[in-house]
Amino acid sequence: MIVLKWLIFIMITLMMWTVYYKYIAINTKEFKKERQLDERQLRIRLEILSNTFGYMVLIIMSYIAIKLSGISGNAHNIFTQYPEIFFVVILFIVYAMNVLIVKKKYS
């Protein structure tokens, strides 16, 4: 059972790294040659990542404010037990929205 959990963990981690290097990383690399981004593509990616980082800071600060104010709600809900899942989902949505907004801006 433990081996199966480790295999699932390794598979999920490899999938996340693959998605990161294929779609999110600024310097993407192919297997045979290194592909450099032109200035416009680099500017688009940097704007997307900087906007997403700004929203990430705001989300984390909001979470801290909720925890400090004591209005976290029911202690048995999934948000209080696993807040990082909530953060990842929100950040993925924010990243996707930023991609659409910035692509529309530059096209």
C-alpha positions as MATLAB code, in Angstrom:
seq = 'MIVLKWLIFIMITLMMWTVYYKYIAINTKEFKKERQLDERQLRIRLEILSNTFGYMVLIIMSYIAIKLSGISGNAHNIFTQYPEIFFVVILFIVYAMNVLIVKKKYS';
ca = [
       0.000    0.000    0.000;
       2.830    2.382    0.841;
       4.563    1.574   -2.440;
       1.373    2.435   -4.328;
       1.141    5.791   -2.527;
       4.750    6.563   -3.415;
       4.159    5.629   -7.060;
       1.107    7.894   -7.201;
       3.121   10.687   -5.580;
       5.955   10.271   -8.101;
       3.544   10.192  -11.055;
       1.717   13.345   -9.907;
       5.016   15.130   -9.267;
       6.355   14.213  -12.710;
       3.138   15.403  -14.353;
       3.327   18.733  -12.479;
       6.981   19.233  -13.494;
       6.155   18.381  -17.106;
       3.312   20.902  -17.208;
       5.512   23.509  -15.534;
       8.406   23.143  -17.965;
       6.170   22.852  -21.022;
       3.740   25.727  -20.391;
       4.873   27.927  -17.522;
       8.681   28.113  -17.473;
      10.172   31.105  -19.240;
      13.089   29.286  -20.875;
      11.495   26.241  -22.434;
      13.862   23.546  -23.637;
      13.308   20.892  -26.218;
      15.160   17.587  -26.203;
      17.346   18.184  -29.268;
      17.849   21.928  -29.265;
      17.273   24.896  -27.029;
      14.494   27.178  -28.202;
      14.818   30.817  -27.235;
      11.779   33.041  -26.904;
      11.642   36.296  -28.784;
      11.186   39.571  -26.922;
       7.392   39.685  -27.372;
       6.867   36.130  -26.084;
       9.172   36.781  -23.150;
       7.288   39.978  -22.274;
       3.948   38.101  -22.448;
       5.170   35.312  -20.170;
       6.732   37.711  -17.687;
       3.534   39.768  -17.523;
       1.422   36.651  -16.968;
       3.705   35.353  -14.215;
       4.047   38.723  -12.512;
       0.263   39.228  -12.451;
      -0.234   35.716  -11.108;
       2.413   36.278   -8.425;
       0.687   39.503   -7.369;
      -2.630   37.713   -7.003;
      -0.904   34.896   -5.109;
       0.410   37.382   -2.553;
      -3.066   38.913   -2.183;
      -4.667   35.482   -1.719;
      -2.145   34.476    0.940;
      -2.523   37.811    2.751;
      -6.316   37.374    2.703;
      -5.929   33.879    4.135;
      -3.699   35.229    6.920;
      -6.259   37.974    7.661;
      -9.037   35.375    7.859;
      -6.979   33.222   10.241;
      -6.037   36.193   12.451;
      -9.602   37.494   12.639;
     -10.914   34.086   13.695;
     -13.635   33.787   11.054;
     -12.272   30.591    9.531;
     -15.601   28.824   10.035;
     -16.153   25.114   10.595;
     -12.963   23.348   11.627;
     -13.945   20.211    9.721;
     -14.286   21.652    6.237;
     -11.743   20.940    3.511;
     -10.510   24.547    3.368;
      -9.206   24.552    6.927;
      -7.741   21.056    6.665;
      -6.048   21.457    3.259;
      -5.723   25.164    2.377;
      -2.955   24.472   -0.143;
      -5.409   22.618   -2.415;
      -7.638   25.678   -2.375;
      -4.646   27.928   -3.168;
      -3.535   25.764   -6.095;
      -7.037   25.713   -7.597;
      -7.443   29.480   -7.220;
      -3.976   30.166   -8.639;
      -4.601   27.884  -11.613;
      -7.812   29.811  -12.355;
      -6.026   33.158  -11.938;
      -3.163   31.969  -14.177;
      -5.609   30.845  -16.879;
      -7.448   34.178  -16.707;
      -4.153   36.070  -16.933;
      -3.137   34.038  -19.983;
      -6.392   34.897  -21.725;
      -6.252   38.605  -20.792;
      -2.600   39.092  -21.750;
      -2.909   37.098  -25.000;
      -5.909   39.250  -25.938;
      -3.936   42.386  -25.068;
      -0.984   41.432  -27.306;
      -2.969   40.052  -30.246;
];
